[in-house]
Amino acid sequence: MPAVIEARDIVCRRGAENVLEEVSFSVPAGAYVGIVGPNGSGKSTLVKALLGLVPRAAGSISLFDTPLEQFRQWQLVGYLPQNLGPLTPSFPATVTEVVRLGLLAGKGFPRRMQQQDHRRVEEVLGLLGIAHLGKRLIGELSGGQQQRALLARALVASPRLLILDEPTAALDPEIREQFYALVGDMNRTTNTTVLLVTHDIGVIGTHASRMLYLDKTVLFWGGFDEFCYSPEMTAFFGEHAQHLICHRH
Ligand SMILES: Nc1ncnc2c1ncn2[C@@H]1O[C@H](COP(=O)(O)OP(=O)(O)OP(=O)(O)O)[C@@H](O)[C@H]1O
């Protein structure tokens, strides 16, 4: 099976400190990977390194069998960063305009929107329950509404790899459920590979097929079921949470 992500011996530094050490793993197409680990264990740094947003001190990364340095097909990748923070009310773009940006990476010049692109934007706004907000300036919306618009932007180009870093922190429980149902559906029906950084154990238990437990280096990498009964799992989540997560079916 082709690997969507191949990471070999990645080292990342922040100042003089190594925040990732010798991180290696390979994600097959269609996997739903839950990335967990304590605060400051390097999860966000890892996803940013995979996207080339922070430099590596050592190691190699390939996306879709292409070394990161040569990778140009960014329309295949949807990314929702952690903590974008609220946008100021004067941010000069409507929700629809922000979501459209998600389609532009896949277009050559001139970057014109086609009729089907407009339909796709409408469709994704509808899926995330924000169709009625399309014409509003994004900076005037609540944190949760802004987050949904940014999710729509990450989803609109139907990416083959979706990287979500604590995506639902600002969402209320009902919308959060809908969001994970949508991502789970993309994973199952279109084989979209998902990488999800989260502290939300319920979500991990429901959706993840593989686990990456990180604390500067990879402490566990493997199938969810194997993780479920591992000492690493008990050490990180405790026995009570382990019981809740592992009895998901
Ligand atoms: N922009 C930055 N400049 C300097 N150090 C940073 C920066 N971002 C992160 N770090 C440091 O890198 C380490 C890993 O941080 P990172 O955000 O990757 O962890 P995390 O596992 O995602 O944490 P959390 O669960 O709290 O979101 C931490 O020690 C953090 O202080």
The ligand as a Tripos MOL2 file, in Angstrom:
@<TRIPOS>MOLECULE
LIG
   31    33     1     0     0
SMALL
NO_CHARGES

@<TRIPOS>ATOM
      1 N1          7.0490   29.0960   18.2190 N.pl3     1 LIG1
      2 C1          7.7590   28.4660   19.1710 C.ar      1 LIG1
      3 N2          8.9320   28.9800   19.6020 N.ar      1 LIG1
      4 C2          9.6600   28.3560   20.5430 C.ar      1 LIG1
      5 N3          9.3200   27.1950   21.1020 N.ar      1 LIG1
      6 C3          8.1760   26.6300   20.7130 C.ar      1 LIG1
      7 C4          7.3260   27.2400   19.7300 C.ar      1 LIG1
      8 N4          6.2550   26.4310   19.5310 N.ar      1 LIG1
      9 C5          6.4240   25.3960   20.3590 C.ar      1 LIG1
     10 N5          7.5650   25.5000   21.0700 N.ar      1 LIG1
     11 C6          8.0700   24.5340   22.0590 C.3       1 LIG1
     12 O1          8.1700   23.2730   21.4470 O.3       1 LIG1
     13 C7          7.7350   22.2430   22.3360 C.3       1 LIG1
     14 C8          6.6330   21.4310   21.6530 C.3       1 LIG1
     15 O2          5.4950   22.2790   21.4630 O.3       1 LIG1
     16 P1          4.2230   21.7870   20.6260 P.3       1 LIG1
     17 O3          3.3220   22.9610   20.4840 O.co2     1 LIG1
     18 O4          4.6820   21.1090   19.4010 O.co2     1 LIG1
     19 O5          3.6100   20.7030   21.6260 O.3       1 LIG1
     20 P2          2.1480   20.0550   21.6360 P.3       1 LIG1
     21 O6          2.3490   18.6160   21.9640 O.co2     1 LIG1
     22 O7          1.4180   20.3710   20.4000 O.co2     1 LIG1
     23 O8          1.4860   20.7730   22.8950 O.3       1 LIG1
     24 P3         -0.0760   21.0240   23.2990 P.3       1 LIG1
     25 O9         -0.6780   19.6810   23.6120 O.co2     1 LIG1
     26 O10         0.0580   21.8680   24.5300 O.co2     1 LIG1
     27 O11        -0.7330   21.7390   22.1530 O.co2     1 LIG1
     28 C9          7.3190   22.9520   23.6220 C.3       1 LIG1
     29 O12         8.3820   22.8520   24.5220 O.3       1 LIG1
     30 C10         7.0900   24.3680   23.2110 C.3       1 LIG1
     31 O13         7.3960   25.2410   24.2600 O.3       1 LIG1
@<TRIPOS>BOND
     1     1     2 1
     2     2     3 ar
     3     2     7 ar
     4     3     4 ar
     5     4     5 ar
     6     5     6 ar
     7     6     7 ar
     8     6    10 ar
     9     7     8 ar
    10     8     9 ar
    11     9    10 ar
    12    10    11 1
    13    11    12 1
    14    11    30 1
    15    12    13 1
    16    13    14 1
    17    13    28 1
    18    14    15 1
    19    15    16 1
    20    16    17 2
    21    16    18 1
    22    16    19 1
    23    19    20 1
    24    20    21 2
    25    20    22 1
    26    20    23 1
    27    23    24 1
    28    24    25 2
    29    24    26 1
    30    24    27 1
    31    28    29 1
    32    28    30 1
    33    30    31 1
@<TRIPOS>SUBSTRUCTURE
     1 LIG1         1 GROUP 0 **** ****
